[in-house]
Amino acid sequence: MKKRKKTELYTERQTVSLTPEQMRRLRELRSVRARKDGRLIHTTDLIRDAVNYYLAAQEDLPGSRRAIAKGVEVKVDALDAKVEALTTKLDGFIERVMKRSQG
């Protein structure tokens, strides 16, 4: 399978203005990662990573990690409530059976 070039992968363009502090932090992060990985890292790659991380954390964006986690949490809570209700019914049933067998 042919590997796609970044220029083929990233076809959408957006201009973003950053503060000097944000740029300083990006340069610092780029430098740390370059030392750690031993290869050149572009600031645009860091910005793409940050955007991907941000999008994955949005609970109102379908398919994001947070939306999936929230959906699972709601389902687990519903199952927990059902298990609790069934446990209460089972306890009552066992109590009635025990009373009948004793008396």
PAZAPA-4460 file (N, C-alpha, C; in steps of 0.05 Angstrom, whole numbers, plus 32768, in hexadecimal, padded with zeros to 4 digits):
% residues 103
    n_x    n_y    n_z   ca_x   ca_y   ca_z    c_x    c_y    c_z   seq   type   mol
   8011   7FE8   8000   8000   8000   8000   8012   8019   8000     1      M     A
   800B   802C   7FEF   801B   8044   7FED   8016   8057   8004     2      K     A
   802B   8061   8010   8029   8073   8026   8022   808F   801C     3      K     A
   800F   809C   8028   8007   80B7   801F   8019   80CC   802B     4      R     A
   801F   80E0   801B   802F   80F6   8025   801D   8108   8037     5      K     A
   802A   8116   8049   801B   8129   805A   800C   813D   8049     6      K     A
   8018   8146   8033   800A   8159   8023   7FF1   814E   8016     7      T     A
   7FEF   8134   8012   7FD7   8127   8008   7FC3   8123   801E     8      E     A
   7FCD   811F   8037   7FBB   8119   804D   7FAE   8132   8058     9      L     A
   7FBD   8148   805A   7FB2   8161   8065   7FAC   8174   804E    10      Y     A
   7F93   8174   8046   7F8B   8185   802F   7F7C   819E   8037    11      T     A
   7F73   819F   8050   7F65   81B7   805A   7F79   81CA   8067    12      E     A
   7F74   81E3   8063   7F86   81F7   806E   7F77   820B   8080    13      R     A
   7F83   8212   8097   7F77   8225   80A9   7F8D   8236   80B5    14      Q     A
   7F89   8250   80B7   7F9C   8262   80C3   7F93   8267   80E0    15      T     A
   7FA6   8264   80F2   7FA1   8268   810F   7FB5   827B   811A    16      V     A
   7FAC   828F   8129   7FBE   82A1   8136   7FC3   8297   8153    17      S     A
   7FDC   8298   815B   7FE4   828F   8176   7FF2   82A5   8185    18      L     A
   7FF1   82A4   819F   7FFF   82B8   81AF   801D   82B1   81AF    19      T     A
   802E   82C4   81B6   804A   82BE   81B9   804F   82A7   81CD    20      P     A
   8040   82A7   81E3   8043   8292   81F7   803C   8276   81EB    21      E     A
   8027   8275   81DC   8020   825B   81CF   8035   8252   81BC    22      Q     A
   8040   8264   81AD   8056   825D   819A   806F   8254   81A9    23      M     A
   8075   8262   81BF   808C   825A   81CF   8089   823E   81DA    24      R     A
   8071   8238   81E3   806C   821D   81EE   806D   8208   81D8    25      R     A
   8062   820F   81C1   8064   81FC   81AA   8081   81F6   81A2    26      L     A
   8091   820B   81A1   80AE   8208   819A   80BC   81F7   81AF    27      R     A
   80B5   81FC   81C9   80C1   81EC   81DF   80B9   81CF   81DD    28      E     A
   809F   81CA   81D8   8096   81AE   81D5   80A3   81A1   81BD    29      L     A
   80A5   81B0   81A7   80B2   81A5   818F   80CF   819D   8195    30      R     A
   80DD   81AE   81A3   80F8   81A9   81AA   80FB   8190   81BC    31      S     A
   80E9   818E   81D0   80EA   8177   81E2   80E4   815D   81D3    32      V     A
   80D0   815D   81C2   80C9   8145   81B3   80DF   813E   819F    33      R     A
   80EC   8152   8193   8101   814D   8180   8119   813F   818E    34      A     A
   811F   8148   81A6   8135   813C   81B5   812D   811F   81BD    35      R     A
   8114   811C   81C5   810B   8101   81CE   810A   80ED   81B7    36      K     A
   80FF   80F6   81A0   80FB   80E4   8189   8113   80E4   8176    37      D     A
   8124   80F8   8178   813C   80F9   8167   8135   8101   814A    38      G     A
   811E   810D   8146   8117   8115   812B   810A   8130   812B    39      R     A
   810A   813D   8114   80FE   8158   8112   80DF   8156   8114    40      L     A
   80D4   8167   8124   80B7   8168   8127   80AE   8184   8120    41      I     A
   8099   8185   810F   808F   819F   8106   807A   81A9   811A    42      H     A
   8079   81C3   811D   8065   81D0   812E   8049   81C9   8124    43      T     A
   8046   81C7   810A   802B   81C1   80FF   8022   81A5   8108    44      T     A
   8034   8192   810B   802D   8178   8116   8024   817A   8133    45      D     A
   8031   818A   8142   8028   818E   815E   800D   819B   815F    46      L     A
   8008   81AE   814E   7FED   81BB   814E   7FD8   81A7   8145    47      I     A
   7FDE   8196   8131   7FCB   8182   8129   7FC5   816E   8140    48      R     A
   7FDA   8166   814F   7FD6   8155   8166   7FC4   8162   817B    49      D     A
   7FC9   817C   8180   7FB9   818B   8193   7F9C   818C   818A    50      A     A
   7F97   8191   8171   7F7B   8192   8166   7F6E   8177   8169    51      V     A
   7F7D   8162   8162   7F71   8147   8164   7F6B   8140   8181    52      N     A
   7F7C   8147   8193   7F78   8142   81B0   7F5F   8152   81B9    53      Y     A
   7F5D   816B   81B2   7F47   817B   81B9   7F2D   8170   81AE    54      Y     A
   7F2C   8168   8195   7F14   815E   8189   7F0B   8143   8196    55      L     A
   7F1F   8133   819D   7F19   8119   81AA   7F0D   811D   81C6    56      A     A
   7F12   8134   81D2   7F09   8139   81ED   7EED   8146   81EE    57      A     A
   7EE2   814D   81D7   7EC8   815B   81D7   7EB1   8148   81DA    58      Q     A
   7EA1   814B   81EF   7E8B   8138   81F4   7E74   813D   81E1    59      E     A
   7E72   8154   81D5   7E5B   8159   81C3   7E61   8153   81A6    60      D     A
   7E79   8148   81A1   7E81   8141   8186   7E7E   8123   8182    61      L     A
   7E6B   811A   8172   7E66   80FD   816F   7E7F   80EE   8167    62      P     A
   7E84   80D8   8174   7E9C   80C8   816E   7EB5   80CF   817E    63      G     A
   7EB3   80E5   818D   7ECB   80ED   819D   7ECD   80DA   81B5    64      S     A
   7EE5   80D8   81C0   7EE9   80C7   81D7   7ED6   80CE   81EE    65      R     A
   7ED3   80E8   81F3   7EC3   80F0   8209   7EA5   80EA   8204    66      R     A
   7E9C   80ED   81EB   7E80   80E6   81E4   7E7C   80C8   81E8    67      A     A
   7E8F   80B8   81DF   7E8D   809B   81E2   7E8D   8093   8200    68      I     A
   7E9F   809F   820F   7EA1   809A   822C   7E87   80A2   823A    69      A     A
   7E7C   80B9   8232   7E63   80C2   823F   7E4C   80AF   8238    70      K     A
   7E4B   80A5   821F   7E37   8092   8217   7E39   8078   8227    71      G     A
   7E51   806F   822A   7E56   8056   8239   7E4E   805A   8256    72      V     A
   7E55   8071   8261   7E4F   8078   827D   7E31   8077   8282    73      E     A
   7E22   8083   826F   7E04   8083   8271   7DFA   8066   8271    74      V     A
   7E05   8056   825F   7DFC   803A   825D   7E03   802A   8276    75      K     A
   7E1A   802F   8281   7E23   8021   8299   7E11   8029   82B1    76      V     A
   7E0A   8043   82B2   7DF8   804C   82C8   7DDD   803F   82C5    77      D     A
   7DD2   803D   82AD   7DB8   8030   82A8   7DBA   8012   82B0    78      A     A
   7DCF   8005   82A9   7DD2   7FE9   82B0   7DD5   7FE6   82CF    79      L     A
   7DE3   7FF8   82DB   7DE6   7FF7   82F8   7DCB   7FFA   8306    80      D     A
   7DBA   800C   82FC   7D9F   8010   8307   7D8F   7FF6   8303    81      A     A
   7D91   7FEA   82EC   7D82   7FD1   82E7   7D8B   7FBA   82FA    82      K     A
   7DA5   7FB8   82FD   7DB0   7FA3   830F   7DA7   7FA8   832B    83      V     A
   7DA7   7FC1   8334   7D9D   7FC8   834F   7D80   7FC1   8352    84      E     A
   7D6F   7FC6   833E   7D53   7FC0   8340   7D4F   7FA1   8341    85      A     A
   7D5E   7F93   8330   7D5B   7F76   8330   7D65   7F6A   834A    86      L     A
   7D7A   7F75   8356   7D85   7F6C   836F   7D70   7F6F   8385    87      T     A
   7D62   7F86   8385   7D4D   7F8B   8399   7D36   7F77   8395    88      T     A
   7D2E   7F72   837C   7D19   7F5E   8378   7D22   7F42   8380    89      K     A
   7D3B   7F3B   837B   7D45   7F20   8382   7D46   7F1E   83A1    90      L     A
   7D4F   7F33   83AE   7D4F   7F32   83CC   7D33   7F2E   83D7    91      D     A
   7D20   7F3C   83CC   7D04   7F39   83D5   7CFA   7F1D   83D0    92      G     A
   7D00   7F12   83B8   7CF8   7EF7   83B2   7D04   7EE3   83C5    93      F     A
   7D1E   7EE5   83CA   7D2B   7ED3   83DD   7D1F   7ED5   83F9    94      I     A
   7D19   7EED   8401   7D0D   7EF1   841B   7CF2   7EE4   841D    95      E     A
   7CE1   7EE6   8408   7CC7   7EDA   8408   7CC9   7EBB   8408    96      R     A
   7CDC   7EB0   83F9   7CE0   7E93   83F8   7CE9   7E89   8413    97      V     A
   7CFB   7E98   8420   7D05   7E90   843B   7CEE   7E90   844F    98      M     A
   7CDD   7EA4   844E   7CC6   7EA6   8461   7CB3   7E8F   845D    99      K     A
   7CAE   7E87   8444   7C9C   7E71   843E   7CA8   7E57   8448   100      R     A
   7CC2   7E53   8444   7CCE   7E3A   844C   7CD1   7E38   846B   101      S     A
   7CD1   7E4E   8479   7CD3   7E4E   8496   7CB8   7E4D   84A3   102      Q     A
   7CA4   7E55   8496   7C8C   7E57   84A5   7C74   7E4E   8497   103      G     A
***
